[in-house]
């Protein structure tokens, strides 16, 4: 039975999970403005745009192209689908994928599945990418994941789970920061939240939706830590 109350916490695996998450958070914050984190930031942008695309397809729309830019921006060109569902899917979707990756890191089998699914998604997007930044990101991360996979399976360097955890933590932190930077502190007027405020009948402006989405993303981040501890209990 799942230990929802986390009695007798924390065991060795739980301590390692919390310690690695904490260390990764400190490393990410320390290197936030450096070029070393740029590929991982762009992966978050990729998952943001991919979430728009997934919801578009699920609501019977068509994805006509995707772009990820070196300045950490991106755009997904869609036609049809349910627009008011497609708009919030980017920010909330990238937060959700961060949670999924963090939870996947708790077991080697789920880490393998997560790495395989991420590589497959990158391969699929490679054929609809509209710019070379996204194409290069796809190719580069497919190679990166393949190397990590080979090291995991063929050598004593067992780091696949930690790579997936790092990507998950990076994705979760960047999603929360991105919402705050785009929708709350600066209020980019062409942002998804501003567009959503225009089509949603609720009396809430882009700033309000930014706050709501930011709170949901933060809940995803906290929930990933709690659920990870439950899984490892």
N, C-alpha and C positions, 0 to 999 in steps of 0.2 A: 504493500500500500504506500502511496506517496506520503512523504512526511511534510504535509503542508504547514505544520506549525514549526518546522525546523527544530524539533527537539534534539538535544545533544549535539547541536551545531557548534563547532564545525570539525568535520573529519578531514583527513589528509587531502582528499581530492577537492573538497570544498575550499580548504585553505589555499591550495594551489590555484584554483579558479579565481578566487578573490584577489590573491596576490598578483597574478598575471594581469588581471583586469586593471588593478590599481597601477601597476608598473607601466602597462601600455598607455593608460590615461596620462600619466606623468610624462612619458616619452613623447606622446602626441602633442601635449600642451607645450613642452619644451621646444619641439621642432616645428611648431605650427606654421611659422613664417618661412621655413626653409624649403628648398627644392626637393628634399628627400621625401616629403609627404605628398608632393604633387600628384604622383601616380595614384595614390590611395584616395586623395580628394577627388580625382577624376573618376575613380570607380564609383564613388558616392554619387557624383553627377550622372554617371552612366545608369545607376540603379534608379535614380530619380526619373530620368527620361524613359527608361524601360518600364517603369511603373505606369507612366502616362500611356505608353504603347499597349501594355497588357490590358488595362481597363478599356482602352479604345476598342481593342479586338473583342473583349468579352461583352461589350455593349454593341457589337455588330458594326463597328466602324472599321476604317482601313488606315493603316500606318503608311504614309508615303515617304517617310525619311526621318532619320535621326542625326543630330549633330551634338558633339561634345567639344567645347572650346578650351584652349589652353588657359584662358582667364577664369576657369572654373564655372563657366556658364554652359548652357546647352539649350537645345530646342528639339521638340518632336512635332513633326508635321503630320496632322491627322485629318481625316475626312469622315464625317458621320460620327456615329456613336453618341453616347449621352454626355454632353459637354460638361454639365455640372458635376458629374462623377469623375470625368477625366481630369479636371483641373486640380482637385485636392490630392489626386493619386500620386503626384510627384513627391511632394514633401512627406506626406504620410506613408507613402510606399517605401521610400528610402529608409525611413525610421523602422518600418516593419521588417524590412530585409536585414537591417542591423540586428534586430531582436532574433530573427531566424538564424543568422550566422553565429551569434553568440551562443544560442542554445545548441546549435549543431556542433560546436566545438567541445561539448561535454563528453562526446564519445567518438572514438576513431571511425566507426562505421558511418555515423551521421556526418562527420567531417569529410569523409570521402565523398559522400553523396552531395554535400554542399559544394565541394570543390568541382565535382563533375558537372553539376547543374550550372554553376557559374561559368565554367569553361564553355559549356554548350550554349548558354545565353550569349556569351561574347562571340562565339562562332556564328550564331544566327544573325546577330546585329551587324557583324562584319559585312554582310551582303546587302544591308539596307543603309549603311553609314553613308552620310553625304559629305563628310570632310575627312581629311587625312589625320587629324588629331584623334578622332574616334577610331579610325581604322588602325592607327598605330597603337592606341590603347588596347584594342581588342587583341591584336597580334601579340603585343608585349605581355599582356597578362595571361594569355593562353600559354605562352612559352614559360612564364614564371610559374604558373600552377603545374604545368607538366614537370618542370624541374623539381618542384617541391614534392610532387607525387612520386617521382622516381627515387628521390632521396628517402622518402618515407618507406617505400616498398623494397628497395634494393640495398639500403645501407642501414647503419645504426643511428642515423640522424632522423629522429622521429619528431618532426616539427610541424606536421600538417595541421594538427589541432590548434597549435598556437598561432599559426598563420591565419587560419579561419577566425580565431578569436580576435586577433589584431584587426583584421578587416572589419569584423562586426563592431568592435568598440570604436574604431575610426569612423565607420559609417554612422553609428548612433550619435557620436559627439558632433560630427560635421553636420548631420541633419538638424540637430537642435540649434547649432550655431548659425546655419544657413537660414533657418526660419527667422531667428532673431535679427540677423544682419539684413536680410532682404525685406522682411515683412513688418518688423517692429521698429528697429532703430532708424533705418533709412527710408522705409516704405517706398520701394521701387514701384512706380505707378503702372508699369507693364507686368507686374508680378502676377502669379497665379491667384493670389489672395484678392488682389484688386479686381481681377477679371471675375473671380467667383462672387465677389460682393455685388457685381453688376447683374449677374444672372440669377442669384439666389434671392428669393422673396423675403428672406429674414432681414430684419432691420439691423444689420451689422456691416460695418465698413471693412476695408482691407486690413486695417490695423487690428480690429477685433478678431477677424478670422486668423490673423497671424498669431495672436495670443492664444487662441483656442488650439490651433494646430501645434503651436510650440508646447503647450501643456500636454497634448496627446503624445507628442514625440518624446517628451521627458518621461511620461508614464511608461512608454514602450521601453525606454532605457532602464528605468528602475525595475520594471517587470522582468526584463531579461536577466537581471542579476538575481532577483528572487527565484524565478523559475529555474535558473541554472543551479542554484543551491538545492532546490527541491529535487531536481533530477539526479544530482550527485549525492543526495542524502541516503 
